[in-house]
Amino acid sequence: MPKAKKKIALKPTRFDSSEYIETQEDAIEYLAAALETGDASFIATSIRDVARAHGMTEIARQTGLSRENLYRSLNGDTKTEFDTIMRVLTALGVKLTAKSKVA
């Protein structure tokens, strides 16, 4: 009689983009891809991911905003004020530029 196979319970883990953003180039590519989507919610959460990769406490210190306010502002569910976005991007060393959609 064959032995019964032991079932292994797999627990799904939540994917965390911030764990894969290791360099400034990674951050820039990630944010550029997010901006290409035009999805404000996705852009906000992408900025949050980059801020987490840099260290949210340090970003909070540099922006003068609390960590809690940053997490709340960049959760993708609320409409983030542009001032907050610019303060975080400045702290991350990121500059927004504009270019024509027409190639």
Contact map, one row per residue, 1 for C-alpha under 8 A:
1110000000000000000000000000000000000000000000000000000000000000000000000000000000000000000000000000000
1111000000000000000000000000000000000000000000000000000000000000000000000000000000000000000000000000000
1111100000000000000000000000000000000000000000000000000000000000000000000000000000000000000000000000000
0111110000000000000000000000000000000000000000000000000000000000000000000000000000000000000000000000000
0011111000000000000000000000000000000000000000000000000000000000000000000000000000000000000000000000000
0001111100000000000000000000000000000000000000000000000000000000000000000000000000000000000000000000000
0000111110000000000000000000000000000000000000000000000000000000000000000000000000000000000000000000000
0000011111000000000000000000000000000000000000000000000000000000000000000000000000000000000000000000000
0000001111100000000000000000000000000000000000000000000000000000000000000000000000000000000000000000000
0000000111110000000000000000000000000000000000000000000000000000000000000000000000000000000000000000000
0000000011111000000000000000000000000000000000000000000000000000000000000000000000000000000000000000000
0000000001111100000000000000000000000000000000000000000000000000000000000000000000000000000000000000000
0000000000111110000000000000000000000000000000000000000000000000000000000000000000000000000000000000000
0000000000011111000000000000000000000000000000000000000000000000000000000000000000000000000000000000000
0000000000001111100000000000000000000000000000000000000000000000000000000000000000000000000000000000000
0000000000000111111100000000000000000000000000001000000000000000000000000000000000000000000000000000000
0000000000000011111110000000000000000000000000001000000000000000000000000000000000000000000000000000000
0000000000000001111110000000000000000000000000001101100000000000000000000000000000000000000000000000000
0000000000000001111111000000000000000000000000000000100000000000000000000000000000000000000000000000000
0000000000000001111111000000000000000000000000000000000000000000000000000000000000000000000000000000000
0000000000000000111111110110000000000000000000000100100000000000000000000000000000000000000000000000000
0000000000000000001111110110000000000000000000000000100000000000000000000000000000000000000000000000000
0000000000000000000011111110000000000000000000000000000000000000000000000000000000000000000000000000000
0000000000000000000011111111000000000000000000000000000000000000000000000000000000000000000000000000000
0000000000000000000000111111100000000000000000000000000000000000000000000000000000000000000000000000000
0000000000000000000011111111110000000000000000000000000000000000000000000000000000000000000000000000000
0000000000000000000011111111111000000000000000000100000000000000000000000000000000000000000000000000000
0000000000000000000000011111111100000000000000000000000000000000000000000000000000000000000001000000000
0000000000000000000000001111111110000000000000000000000000000000000000000000000000000000000000000000000
0000000000000000000000000111111111000000000001000000000000000000000000000000000000000000000000000000000
0000000000000000000000000011111111100000001001100000000000000000000000000000000000000000000000000000000
0000000000000000000000000001111111110000000000000000000000000000000000000000000000000000000000000000000
0000000000000000000000000000111111111000000000000000000000000000000000000000000000000000000000000000000
0000000000000000000000000000011111111110011001000000000000000000000000000000000000000000000000000000000
0000000000000000000000000000001111111110001000000000000000000000000000000000000000000000000000000000000
0000000000000000000000000000000111111100000000000000000000000000000000000000000000000000000000000000000
0000000000000000000000000000000011111110011000000000000000000000000000000000000000000000000000000000000
0000000000000000000000000000000001111111001000000000000000000000000000000000000000000000000000000000000
0000000000000000000000000000000001101111111000000000000000000000000000000000000000000000000000000000000
0000000000000000000000000000000000000111111100000000000000000000000000000001000000000000000000000000000
0000000000000000000000000000000000000011111110000000000000000000000000000011110000000000000000000000000
0000000000000000000000000000000001001011111111000000000000000000000000000001000000000000000000000000000
0000000000000000000000000000001001101111111111100000000000000000000000000001000000000000000000000000000
0000000000000000000000000000000000000001111111110000000000000000000000001111000100001000000000000000000
0000000000000000000000000000000000000000111111111000000000000000000000000111000000000000000000000000000
0000000000000000000000000000011001000000011111111100000000000000000000000000000000000000000000000000000
0000000000000000000000000000001000000000001111111110000000000000000000000100000000000001100000000000000
0000000000000000000000000000000000000000000111111111000000000000000001100110000000000000000000000000000
0000000000000001110000000000000000000000000011111111100000000000000000000000000000000000000000000000000
0000000000000000010010000010000000000000000001111111110000000000000000000000000000000000000100000000000
0000000000000000000000000000000000000000000000111111111100100000000000000000000000000001000100000000000
0000000000000000010000000000000000000000000000011111111100000000000000000000000000000000000000000000000
0000000000000000011011000000000000000000000000001111111100000000000000000000000000000000000000000000000
0000000000000000000000000000000000000000000000000111111101100000000000000000000000000000000100000000000
0000000000000000000000000000000000000000000000000011111111100000000000000000000000000000000000000000000
0000000000000000000000000000000000000000000000000011111111110000001000000000000000000000000000000000000
0000000000000000000000000000000000000000000000000000001111111000001000000000000000000000000000000000000
0000000000000000000000000000000000000000000000000000011111111100000000000000000000000000000000000000000
0000000000000000000000000000000000000000000000000010011111111110000000000000000000000001001100000000000
0000000000000000000000000000000000000000000000000000000111111111111001000000000000000000000000000000000
0000000000000000000000000000000000000000000000000000000011111111110000000000000000000000000000000000000
0000000000000000000000000000000000000000000000000000000001111111100000000000000000000000001000000000000
0000000000000000000000000000000000000000000000000000000000111111100000000000000000000011001000000000000
0000000000000000000000000000000000000000000000000000000000011111110000000000000000000000000000000000000
0000000000000000000000000000000000000000000000000000000000011111111011000000000000000000000000000000000
0000000000000000000000000000000000000000000000000000000000011001111111000000000000000000000000000000000
0000000000000000000000000000000000000000000000000000000110010000111111100000000000000000000000000000000
0000000000000000000000000000000000000000000000000000000000000000011111110000000000000000000000000000000
0000000000000000000000000000000000000000000000000000000000000000111111111000000000000000000000000000000
0000000000000000000000000000000000000000000000010000000000010000111111111100000000000000000000000000000
0000000000000000000000000000000000000000000000010000000000000000001111111110000000000000000000000000000
0000000000000000000000000000000000000000000000000000000000000000000111111110010000000000000000000000000
0000000000000000000000000000000000000000000100000000000000000000000011111111011110010000000000000000000
0000000000000000000000000000000000000000000110110000000000000000000001111111110100000000000000000000000
0000000000000000000000000000000000000000100110010000000000000000000000111111110000000000000000000000000
0000000000000000000000000000000000000001111110000000000000000000000000001111111000000000000000000000000
0000000000000000000000000000000000000000100000000000000000000000000000000111111000000000000000000000000
0000000000000000000000000000000000000000100000000000000000000000000000011111111100000000000000000000000
0000000000000000000000000000000000000000000000000000000000000000000000001001111110000000000000000000000
0000000000000000000000000000000000000000000100000000000000000000000000001100011111011000000000000000000
0000000000000000000000000000000000000000000000000000000000000000000000001000001111111000000000000000000
0000000000000000000000000000000000000000000000000000000000000000000000000000000111111100000000000000000
0000000000000000000000000000000000000000000000000000000000000000000000000000000011111110000000000000000
0000000000000000000000000000000000000000000000000000000000000000000000001000000111111111000000000000000
0000000000000000000000000000000000000000000100000000000000000000000000000000000111111111100000000000000
0000000000000000000000000000000000000000000000000000000000000000000000000000000001111111110000000000000
0000000000000000000000000000000000000000000000000000000000000010000000000000000000111111111000000000000
0000000000000000000000000000000000000000000000100010000000100010000000000000000000011111111100000000000
0000000000000000000000000000000000000000000000100000000000000000000000000000000000001111111111100000000
0000000000000000000000000000000000000000000000000000000000000000000000000000000000000111111111100000000
0000000000000000000000000000000000000000000000000000000000100110000000000000000000000011111111000000000
0000000000000000000000000000000000000000000000000110010000100000000000000000000000000001111111000000000
0000000000000000000000000000000000000000000000000000000000000000000000000000000000000000111111100000000
0000000000000000000000000001000000000000000000000000000000000000000000000000000000000000111111110000000
0000000000000000000000000000000000000000000000000000000000000000000000000000000000000000110011111000000
0000000000000000000000000000000000000000000000000000000000000000000000000000000000000000000001111100000
0000000000000000000000000000000000000000000000000000000000000000000000000000000000000000000000111110000
0000000000000000000000000000000000000000000000000000000000000000000000000000000000000000000000011111000
0000000000000000000000000000000000000000000000000000000000000000000000000000000000000000000000001111100
0000000000000000000000000000000000000000000000000000000000000000000000000000000000000000000000000111111
0000000000000000000000000000000000000000000000000000000000000000000000000000000000000000000000000011111
0000000000000000000000000000000000000000000000000000000000000000000000000000000000000000000000000001111
0000000000000000000000000000000000000000000000000000000000000000000000000000000000000000000000000001111
